[in-house]
Amino acid sequence: MRGLLAAQEVFDKASVTPDQAAMARFVVEGWDIRGFAGKVPEEELAICTVWDEADQAAVQACCAGWPADKVPRSAELELVREPQRFRFTSEEERSEWLFQTADAGILEEMCEEGYFNDGRPEDEVAFLLDDWDFERLTEGQRKLYDERIYPLMRIWFFERERFEGEYARRREEWPRDLPHDNRQLSLFAA
């Protein structure tokens, strides 16, 4: 999703739709194939590189931090039958949409950074959601997600500078809810 958003941002900055950029690319390539004969397609020439720029923006957004030999040369962007244009009425609405579309990646990123790794019940839920399949969760696990994981994901996304302190504070407040282990009681029996 990051790649599509980065590509859309390029289209937005150029004030060009993906359709217009792809069509301009097609017209210019056709002009090239004909040996640059005929009228110069000036309007298309002016925007024909926008498609390539959007493609590269998508690659960079998706592959940031990857080893250079693993980064593909192209994102292989394609037009869909019914092109969609992301329109938002406010920056807040856009941010909320970004959060909703990136939430699986946010949780994955948090787990990769070492969060939710203490063996607590919510930690198990975070790792169960590795493939973002909520159907696998029990009602209790879904409740743990809603109450303990989701709020931290929102802080991670919207207020990253507060995350570390908020994570520590909340984890301190929440009971560990670990199952009681009676095995140790018999060690000290008289």
VOPAGU-2260 file (C-alpha; in pm, 1 decimal, decimal comma):
REM VOPAGU-2260
SITE   aa  ch    i         X         Y         Z
SITE  MET   A    0       0,0       0,0       0,0
SITE  ARG   A    1     291,9     234,1      72,8
SITE  GLY   A    2     395,9     203,1    -289,7
SITE  LEU   A    3      54,3     297,5    -424,3
SITE  LEU   A    4      35,5     595,4    -192,1
SITE  ALA   A    5     381,3     713,1    -297,5
SITE  ALA   A    6     286,5     676,5    -664,9
SITE  GLN   A    7     -40,4     864,2    -609,1
SITE  GLU   A    8     153,1    1144,0    -440,8
SITE  VAL   A    9     368,2    1182,3    -753,8
SITE  PHE   A   10      55,6    1198,5    -970,5
SITE  ASP   A   11     -99,8    1454,1    -734,9
SITE  LYS   A   12     208,9    1677,9    -731,3
SITE  ALA   A   13     217,9    1672,2   -1112,4
SITE  SER   A   14    -160,2    1737,1   -1125,5
SITE  VAL   A   15    -192,5    1437,2   -1354,5
SITE  THR   A   16    -414,4    1130,9   -1319,0
SITE  PRO   A   17    -260,5     785,5   -1358,1
SITE  ASP   A   18    -465,4     750,5   -1679,7
SITE  GLN   A   19    -321,8    1070,9   -1824,7
SITE  ALA   A   20      33,8     970,3   -1736,7
SITE  ALA   A   21      -3,4     621,9   -1886,1
SITE  MET   A   22    -164,8     759,0   -2202,4
SITE  ALA   A   23     111,0    1019,3   -2242,4
SITE  ARG   A   24     370,5     743,8   -2208,3
SITE  PHE   A   25     188,8     538,1   -2470,7
SITE  VAL   A   26     164,7     831,3   -2716,9
SITE  VAL   A   27     532,7     923,0   -2679,3
SITE  GLU   A   28     643,8     560,3   -2720,0
SITE  GLY   A   29     431,2     534,5   -3035,3
SITE  TRP   A   30     590,7     853,6   -3168,5
SITE  ASP   A   31     932,5     701,0   -3092,9
SITE  ILE   A   32     843,7     374,9   -3270,4
SITE  ARG   A   33     738,8     573,7   -3579,5
SITE  GLY   A   34    1086,8     726,8   -3587,0
SITE  PHE   A   35     976,5    1059,1   -3434,7
SITE  ALA   A   36     779,8    1127,8   -3752,1
SITE  GLY   A   37     483,2    1359,4   -3754,4
SITE  LYS   A   38     373,6    1625,4   -3515,1
SITE  VAL   A   39     557,3    1638,2   -3182,6
SITE  PRO   A   40     314,6    1538,5   -2906,6
SITE  GLU   A   41     418,6    1830,7   -2685,8
SITE  GLU   A   42     146,1    1792,8   -2425,6
SITE  GLU   A   43     228,9    1423,4   -2379,9
SITE  LEU   A   44     603,0    1490,0   -2380,2
SITE  ALA   A   45     553,9    1728,1   -2089,4
SITE  ILE   A   46     400,3    1457,1   -1868,5
SITE  CYS   A   47     527,7    1127,7   -2010,0
SITE  THR   A   48     787,7    1087,2   -1734,9
SITE  VAL   A   49     530,8    1115,4   -1454,3
SITE  TRP   A   50     441,7     746,0   -1488,6
SITE  ASP   A   51     808,1     647,4   -1451,6
SITE  GLU   A   52     852,7     883,0   -1155,7
SITE  ALA   A   53     547,1     733,1    -985,8
SITE  ASP   A   54     679,6     382,8   -1051,3
SITE  GLN   A   55    1015,3     469,2    -893,5
SITE  ALA   A   56     846,4     639,6    -597,1
SITE  ALA   A   57     653,1     316,9    -539,1
SITE  VAL   A   58     973,7     110,7    -550,7
SITE  GLN   A   59    1149,7     343,1    -307,3
SITE  ALA   A   60     855,4     346,2     -65,0
SITE  CYS   A   61     819,9     -31,1     -64,3
SITE  CYS   A   62    1186,9    -121,9     -60,6
SITE  ALA   A   63    1338,8     137,5     170,9
SITE  GLY   A   64    1625,3     -18,6     361,3
SITE  TRP   A   65    1656,0    -322,0     133,9
SITE  PRO   A   66    1995,0    -429,4      -0,1
SITE  ALA   A   67    2045,9    -271,2    -343,8
SITE  ASP   A   68    2064,6    -608,7    -518,7
SITE  LYS   A   69    1717,5    -702,2    -386,6
SITE  VAL   A   70    1538,6    -384,2    -500,2
SITE  PRO   A   71    1341,4    -442,3    -822,0
SITE  ARG   A   72    1392,7    -202,7   -1113,1
SITE  SER   A   73    1020,1    -140,2   -1140,0
SITE  ALA   A   74     709,1    -158,9    -925,7
SITE  GLU   A   75     523,2    -287,1   -1232,3
SITE  LEU   A   76     241,5     -35,7   -1183,6
SITE  GLU   A   77     -71,7    -114,8   -1380,2
SITE  LEU   A   78    -392,6      67,2   -1451,9
SITE  VAL   A   79    -709,2     -97,4   -1329,3
SITE  ARG   A   80   -1035,6    -106,6   -1522,4
SITE  GLU   A   81   -1196,0     154,4   -1304,5
SITE  PRO   A   82    -917,4     385,4   -1192,2
SITE  GLN   A   83    -951,1     504,5    -837,4
SITE  ARG   A   84    -836,7     841,7    -721,4
SITE  PHE   A   85    -783,7     897,5    -354,4
SITE  ARG   A   86    -968,1    1210,3    -246,3
SITE  PHE   A   87    -986,4    1332,0     108,1
SITE  THR   A   88   -1170,7    1626,0     253,7
SITE  SER   A   89    -912,0    1693,8     520,5
SITE  GLU   A   90    -562,0    1603,1     626,5
SITE  GLU   A   91    -711,9    1429,1     929,8
SITE  GLU   A   92    -929,5    1212,7     705,2
SITE  ARG   A   93    -629,1    1132,7     485,0
SITE  SER   A   94    -421,5    1038,6     790,6
SITE  GLU   A   95    -697,4     815,1     923,5
SITE  TRP   A   96    -729,8     644,0     585,1
SITE  LEU   A   97    -353,6     591,8     572,0
SITE  PHE   A   98    -365,1     434,5     917,4
SITE  GLN   A   99    -651,8     202,6     825,2
SITE  THR   A  100    -480,6      85,4     506,6
SITE  ALA   A  101    -141,6      37,8     671,5
SITE  ASP   A  102    -246,8    -119,8    1001,5
SITE  ALA   A  103    -118,8    -469,5     918,9
SITE  GLY   A  104     219,1    -323,3     826,5
SITE  ILE   A  105     224,1    -112,5    1141,9
SITE  LEU   A  106     179,5    -414,7    1367,7
SITE  GLU   A  107     439,8    -609,6    1171,3
SITE  GLU   A  108     685,2    -320,4    1202,3
SITE  MET   A  109     624,1    -295,6    1577,4
SITE  CYS   A  110     688,7    -669,1    1621,9
SITE  GLU   A  111    1003,6    -652,1    1409,2
SITE  GLU   A  112    1129,6    -367,9    1630,3
SITE  GLY   A  113    1099,2    -596,1    1934,0
SITE  TYR   A  114     766,7    -491,1    2081,6
SITE  PHE   A  115     508,3    -744,1    2200,9
SITE  ASN   A  116     773,1   -1004,4    2280,1
SITE  ASP   A  117     728,6   -1060,9    2655,5
SITE  GLY   A  118     509,4   -1369,6    2632,4
SITE  ARG   A  119     198,8   -1184,4    2744,9
SITE  PRO   A  120    -140,4   -1280,7    2600,5
SITE  GLU   A  121    -151,7    -966,9    2383,1
SITE  ASP   A  122     195,6   -1054,8    2253,5
SITE  GLU   A  123      62,5   -1389,2    2133,2
SITE  VAL   A  124    -224,0   -1208,0    1958,6
SITE  ALA   A  125      19,7    -970,3    1787,4
SITE  PHE   A  126     211,4   -1264,5    1643,7
SITE  LEU   A  127    -106,1   -1455,8    1554,2
SITE  LEU   A  128    -197,8   -1157,4    1337,2
SITE  ASP   A  129     118,6   -1202,3    1132,4
SITE  ASP   A  130     -98,2   -1272,6     826,7
SITE  TRP   A  131    -371,7   -1033,1     946,6
SITE  ASP   A  132    -632,8   -1309,5     974,8
SITE  PHE   A  133    -879,7   -1200,5    1242,0
SITE  GLU   A  134   -1085,2   -1516,5    1185,8
SITE  ARG   A  135    -818,8   -1712,9    1377,0
SITE  LEU   A  136    -868,2   -1505,4    1691,1
SITE  THR   A  137   -1093,9   -1609,7    1974,9
SITE  GLU   A  138   -1331,5   -1353,7    2120,9
SITE  GLY   A  139   -1090,7   -1298,4    2410,2
SITE  GLN   A  140    -795,8   -1249,0    2174,3
SITE  ARG   A  141    -997,1   -1001,6    1967,5
SITE  LYS   A  142   -1072,2    -810,1    2287,9
SITE  LEU   A  143    -699,8    -801,6    2372,1
SITE  TYR   A  144    -630,1    -664,2    2023,4
SITE  ASP   A  145    -896,4    -395,0    2057,5
SITE  GLU   A  146    -795,7    -290,9    2409,9
SITE  ARG   A  147    -418,6    -332,4    2414,2
SITE  ILE   A  148    -269,7    -356,0    2065,8
SITE  TYR   A  149    -483,8    -124,9    1853,3
SITE  PRO   A  150    -439,9     183,9    2077,7
SITE  LEU   A  151     -61,6     138,3    2070,3
SITE  MET   A  152     -69,1     100,6    1692,6
SITE  ARG   A  153    -246,3     437,2    1668,0
SITE  ILE   A  154      17,4     600,0    1888,1
SITE  TRP   A  155     293,9     436,7    1680,6
SITE  PHE   A  156     142,7     578,0    1361,2
SITE  PHE   A  157      19,9     921,2    1471,4
SITE  GLU   A  158     247,8    1016,2    1761,3
SITE  ARG   A  159     564,9     811,0    1726,2
SITE  GLU   A  160     758,9    1042,4    1959,1
SITE  ARG   A  161     527,8     939,7    2247,5
SITE  PHE   A  162     528,2     570,5    2168,8
SITE  GLU   A  163     818,4     445,6    2379,6
SITE  GLY   A  164     691,9     605,3    2701,3
SITE  GLU   A  165     329,7     511,7    2635,8
SITE  TYR   A  166     420,5     150,9    2554,7
SITE  ALA   A  167     618,4     117,6    2878,5
SITE  ARG   A  168     345,9     288,9    3085,2
SITE  ARG   A  169      63,6      78,1    2947,7
SITE  ARG   A  170     254,9    -245,5    2975,8
SITE  GLU   A  171     330,1    -162,4    3339,1
SITE  GLU   A  172     -40,7     -98,9    3408,9
SITE  TRP   A  173    -171,7    -410,8    3236,2
SITE  PRO   A  174    -162,1    -733,4    3432,1
SITE  ARG   A  175      54,3    -996,7    3275,2
SITE  ASP   A  176    -240,3   -1240,0    3279,4
SITE  LEU   A  177      -1,4   -1530,8    3270,8
SITE  PRO   A  178    -143,2   -1867,1    3377,0
SITE  HIS   A  179     -75,7   -1957,1    3738,3
SITE  ASP   A  180     195,1   -2223,3    3773,8
SITE  ASN   A  181     139,3   -2456,6    4068,5
SITE  ARG   A  182     452,0   -2662,8    4001,0
SITE  GLN   A  183     670,1   -2446,2    4224,5
SITE  LEU   A  184     444,2   -2477,9    4530,4
SITE  SER   A  185     550,1   -2835,1    4603,3
SITE  LEU   A  186     920,7   -2740,4    4619,9
SITE  PHE   A  187     882,5   -2577,8    4957,4
SITE  ALA   A  188     618,6   -2801,0    5110,5
SITE  ALA   A  189     706,3   -2909,8    5462,3
